[in-house]
């Protein structure tokens, strides 16, 4: 989304920028949704797969927590590569490479004979997965302009929708004696097909990444303080999502007594809430100021987490996760929208730096939760989640105060 310098700051302008122009879903839009769905299948199936791999390899929670840093390393590498690739190649070419690379990484993760090999595969897959995420978000922003917030929300709905399917298929594959690798392997086929379709659509695609001409900002010095407030929110909410995706099945298993493979499908409860929230988000984002909507989403996530964390009843815990998913559903698309608007018209640079926030969330939250769970128990370790939600709320509140103060 291209906004003039200072346009982000005024609350009335924020509301106006979100106001309603109809989102047109053309061929390019649906292709971007499918591309992000391929990432979602891998990303949201990863937590249940790690839980089953941990039991299979008989490793500690701390070792299993290393998968978070492995994903983080991949996200940092992908974020660093993104602006360089988009300067040299059309977006469709970048996406074709990214989807093919992600499929390769998933294959390594599934087939590696050692824990070390699976960590390498996870990092490799996320290196290219973050390229998919960055390119889709940037492409939708360029393609849809004032309705890009709704488009990004729906793209993330597609991702969460595929994420519901992934853990369920893992459970079905395990029950059928095929193992979790068979279900995760479907993401390889999906990504490869999309890579081919994207490459074939290259000449027809009207989407192109517009590179910012002012190279003075290429080192990130042009990103203003308000961008980093929005980035902090992205970091904190990303930590919440990553922590829940990886460790909520373990909490369900330990605290409610669910079997491991059944608890793995508990992630589907979070994802179910996320799908509903992101589908509705396309409508809501066009009518509610972004900052106010983010604060509301944080409150809903906090309420759902409180229910999940405080009960030993499986049904109530699942209900809490659904509510938590409703709140989480808008965290990433709204955080991306806030960072893009605050970037001084540097969307490629902003998405590159955003990937570092995603990386820190992926790396820090799962590892700290795993290490804390080994020391204190999984229930006490989950106290990190409300702390992250509080940091996000404080960042958004400061962003709102800064916007108002600049226009007194």
N, C-alpha and C positions, 0 to 999 in steps of 0.2 A: 504494500500500500504506500503510495507516494504522497506524503503530506509536506506542506511547507514548514520551514523552520519555525517552531513556536506553536504550530497548529495543535500539537498534541496537548499543550499545557492547559488549555482552558476547559473546565468541566462541561460547559455548554457545547463547545466544539466537539468534545468526545461524544456526547449524546448525539449531536448532529451527524458525525461521521459514521455512527452505528445505525442511523435511521435508514429507513427501509427503501432499498432498491431491490427489485426482485432478482434472486440468484438464478442465472441461466446455466443449466447443467448440459454442456455440450459434450462432444466426443472426447475432447482434451480433458475436461473435468472428470468424466467417468474413468478415463485411463489413469489419471492421477489418484483417484480413489482406490482403484485396484492395486496400484503400485504401493500405496501405503498399507493396504490390506495385506499384501505379501509380507511386509515388515512386521505387521501386527501378529500374523500367524507364528512367526519365529519368536518375536519378543515376548508374547504372552504365554506361549507354550514353554518358554525357557525355564521359568520358575518351577513348574511341576516336573519338568525333565530333570532338573538339578536335584530336586527332592528324591526322585527315584534313583538317579545316579548315585547320590550320597549313600543310600541304603545298599545299592548294588556293590559299590566300591568300599563300603564301610569306612567312611571318612568322617571327621568331626564337623561340627557346624562352622568352626573357624575356617577350616579348609574349604568347605562349601561356600563360605562367604567370599572366597577369593574370586569366584566367578563375577562378582560385582566389579572389583577392580579390573578384571580382564575385559569386561564390557566397556569400562571407563577408558582404558587404554585405546581400545578400538574407536570409541567416540571422539577422543582427542585427535587421533590420527585422521579420522574422517573429516572432522571439523577443520583441521589444518589444510587438508587437500582440497576442500570444496571451492574456496574462492579461486584457487589456481586452476582447477579443472574448468570452471565456468568461464574463465577468461579465454580459454583456448578451444573449447568445444561447445557445441549447442547443447541445450539442456537435455534433449532426447538422447544424445550420445552419452552424456554423463549418467543418465538414469539407466541406460542399457548396461553400461559397465558396472554400475552400482548393484543392479539386480543380479547380474552374473556373479559378481564377487561375493555377494551375500549368500547365494546358493552354494558356492564353493566352501565358504566358511562353515555353513551348516553341515555340509558333508563331512568336513574334517571333525567337527564336534561330535557327530554321530558315529563315525567310524574309527576315531583314534583309540588305540588300545590302552592308553594311560590317562590319568587325571591331567597330567601336564599337556598332553595332546589335545584334550577337550578344552582346556583353558586357551590354548593357541587358537583352536577353531572358533571359540566364542569371541575372542578379540578380533579375529579376521572377519567374522560375520558382521560384527558391529561396526567395524571400520567402513564397510560398504553400506551397512544399514543406515548409518547416520548420513551418508551421502543421499540415500533415498529420501530420508526424512527432510533434509535441508532442501533438496531439489524440488520435492513436491510442495513444500510450504512456500518457497520462493516462486515457483511456477504458478501456484494458485493466486498468490498475491499480485503478480504481474498480470495474470489473465483476467482476474475478476475485479481488481481495483477496490471500489468502495464496498463490495459484497464479499471481499476475500475472507473476512472474519467468519462469516457463515460457511464459506467453502472449506476453510481449514477445519472448522468444527465438524463438518460432515466427513471430511477425509479421516479425521481421527475416530469418528463413529465407525467408518469402514474398518479401520485398524482394530478397534475394540470388538467389532462384530466377528472378525476373523479370529480374534483372541478368545472368544467364547468357544468357537469350534475347536480350536487347537487343544485345550486341556481335555475337552470331552472325548476327542479322538484318541488322545493319549490313554485315557482311562479305558476306552473300548479296546484299543490295541493290546494293552496289558492284560485285560480280562480274557482276550482271545488267544493269549499266548504268543502274540507277535512281538511284544516289547515296545517300549516308548520310541525307539529309533524308527520304527516303521511309520508312526504318526508324524514325527518330526521330519522324516524324509519327504513327506508330501509338500513341505514348504520349498524343497529344492525344485520339484517339478513346477510348482506354481510360479516361482521366481524366474525360472528359465523360460517358461512360456511367455511371461510378461516382458522379459528382456527382448525376446524375439519380436513381439508385437510392437514394443516401443521403438526398436530399431527400424522396423518396417514403416512405422508412422512418422519417421523423422522428416521426410520431405513434405508431408501434409500438415505437420504441426505448425500452429501459429505462435506457439509459446517460445519465447526467447528470453534469456536472462539479460537484463539491461545492466551493463557494468557501469559503476559510478566513475565518471571521468576524472574527478578530483582525486589524484593519487596521494594527496597529502594525508588522506584518511586510511591509507592501506595498512598502517601499523596499529590502528585502533585508537590513536590519540584523539580522533574526532568524535568518538562516542561520548556523549555528555553524561553528567552524574545521574540524570533521571533514567538513562538507559540501564545503568548498573543497579538502580533500585529495582527496576523490572526484572533484570537478570537474576538478582538475589531471590526474588519470588519464584522465578523459573527453577532455580537451583533447589530451593526448599521444597516446592511442590513435587519436583521430579524425584527427590529423595523419598517423599511419602509414597509415591506411586511405585517406585522400584522396590522399596522395603516391603510393601504389602504384597506385591506380585511374587516376590521370592519367598517370604517367610510366613505369610498368612496361612498357607496349608499346614506348616509345622505347628503354628499356634492352634489351629483347629484340631489337629491330631493329638497334641499334648493336653489341651485344656478341655476339649469336648469328647474325646475318646473315639473320634472317627478313625477308620482304617486309612492307611497312607494314600492308597489310590483314590479313595472317596474324598479325602481331604484335599487332594490335588485339584479336584473339580470345584472346590470352594472358591478358587480364583474366578470361576465363571460367574459367581455372584457379584464380585466387584465389576467384572466386565459387563455383566448384564445392566447394572446401574450406569456404567459408562456409555454403553450404546444408547440407552434411552436418553441420557443427559446430553449426549453429543448430537443426536438427531433433533432433539428439541432445541438444542443450543443454536442451530442455524436460524431458528425463528426468534429466540430470545435475544441473541446478540444484536439483532437488528432493531431492538426496541428498548433495551436497557443499557445505560452507560456502562462501559467496560469495567471501570474501577469498582463501581457499586456491585456489579454482577460477580466480580472476582471475590469480594468480601463475603457475599452471600454463599458462593460456592465453597469457600473455606469453612464457613460456619456449618454448612450441611455435612461436609466431610468430617468435621470434628464431632458432630453429633452422632453420625453413623459409627465412627471409630469408638466412641465412648460406649455404645451399646455392644459392639463386637468384643471389646476389651474386658467388659465387666460381667459377661455371662458365661456360664458353662453349658448352656442349653444350645445344642447344634442349630435348631431352627431359628432361635433368636439371634445367634451369632451370624448366621447367613443373612438374616434380615438387616443386621447392622452393616455387613459388608456391602449389601445392595445399596443402602443409603450412602455409605462412604463412597461407593462408585459413582453415584449421582453427583456428589460434590466434586470428586476428582475429575469427572468427565470434562469439565470446563477449564481446569487448571492449565493444562498445556496450551490449548488453542488461545486462551485469553492472555497467557503469559507471552506467547509468541506475538500476538497482536500488539501488546503493550511495548515489547522490545522493538518491533519494527517501526512503530510510530515514534519511538523515542530515539531513533538511530540517526537523525540528521540526514535522512534520505540515503542511507547506506544499507539496504536490505541484505545484500550478499555478505557484507562484513558482519552485520548483526547476527545472521544465521550461523556464521562461522563461530562467533563468540558464544552464541546460544548453545552450540554443540559442546562447548567446554562446560557450561553449566549442567547440561544433561549428563556429561561424563562424570563430573564430580558427584552428582546425585546417584548415578549408577554405581560408582565406585565406593563412595563413603557409606551410604545408608545400608546396603546389604552386608558389607563387611563389618561395620560397627554393630549392626543388629546381631549378626552371627557370633561375633566375639563376645558381645555382652550376654547373649543367650547362653554361651558356654560357661560364663562366669556367674551370672545371676539367675539364669532361667529365661525361657523365651517370653514369659508373661511380663517380667520386669523390664526386659530389653525393649519391649514395644513402647515403653515410655518415651523413646526418641521420636515417635511419630507425632504426638501432640506438640512437642517442642518445635519440630519443623513447621507445623501448621502455624504456630505462633510467630515464628520468624517471617513466614510469608505474609501474614496479616500485618505485622509491623512495617514491612517493606512497602506494601500497598498503601497503608495509611500514610506513610511518609511521602509517597509519590503523590497522593491526593493533596496533602498539605503543601507540598512544593508547587503543585499546579495552582492552587488557590492563592498562595502568597505571591506568585509571579504576576498575578492579575488584580491585586488589590489596588 
